[in-house]
Amino acid sequence: MCQQVGGTGTCFTCGDKHMCNDTPSHVPMSIPILLALIGFLLKN
């Protein structure tokens, strides 16, 4: 679990990027990655 949420550094410290909901810079990057992973899993 993240000790702090909302900082850019916390996203790298925290293994789960889902915890970093307050960093807008990571949201546009993580959403397509998650969608690609979900699509990949559904194909198999």
C-alpha positions as CSV (number, residue, x, y, z in Angstrom):
1,M,0.0,0.0,0.0
2,C,1.1,3.5,-0.7
3,Q,2.0,5.6,2.4
4,Q,1.2,8.8,0.4
5,V,-1.2,9.2,-2.5
6,G,-1.1,12.1,-4.9
7,G,2.6,12.6,-5.6
8,T,4.4,11.6,-8.7
9,G,7.1,9.9,-6.6
10,T,4.5,7.8,-4.9
11,C,3.4,6.3,-8.2
12,F,6.9,4.9,-8.7
13,T,7.3,3.8,-5.1
14,C,3.9,2.2,-5.1
15,G,3.8,-1.0,-7.1
16,D,0.2,-0.6,-7.9
17,K,-0.5,2.5,-10.0
18,H,-4.2,2.2,-9.3
19,M,-3.5,3.6,-5.9
20,C,-2.2,6.9,-7.4
21,N,-5.6,8.3,-8.4
22,D,-4.6,11.9,-7.7
23,T,-1.8,12.1,-10.4
24,P,-3.4,13.3,-13.7
25,S,-0.1,12.7,-15.5
26,H,-0.3,9.0,-14.9
27,V,-4.0,8.6,-15.8
28,P,-3.7,9.1,-19.5
29,M,-0.7,6.7,-19.6
30,S,-2.2,3.9,-17.5
31,I,-5.7,3.8,-19.0
32,P,-4.6,2.6,-22.5
33,I,-2.2,0.1,-20.9
34,L,-5.0,-1.3,-18.8
35,L,-7.4,-1.4,-21.7
36,A,-4.7,-3.2,-23.8
37,L,-4.1,-5.7,-21.0
38,I,-7.9,-6.4,-20.6
39,G,-8.3,-6.8,-24.4
40,F,-5.3,-9.1,-24.5
41,L,-6.7,-11.3,-21.7
42,L,-10.1,-11.4,-23.3
43,K,-8.6,-12.7,-26.5
44,N,-7.0,-15.7,-24.8
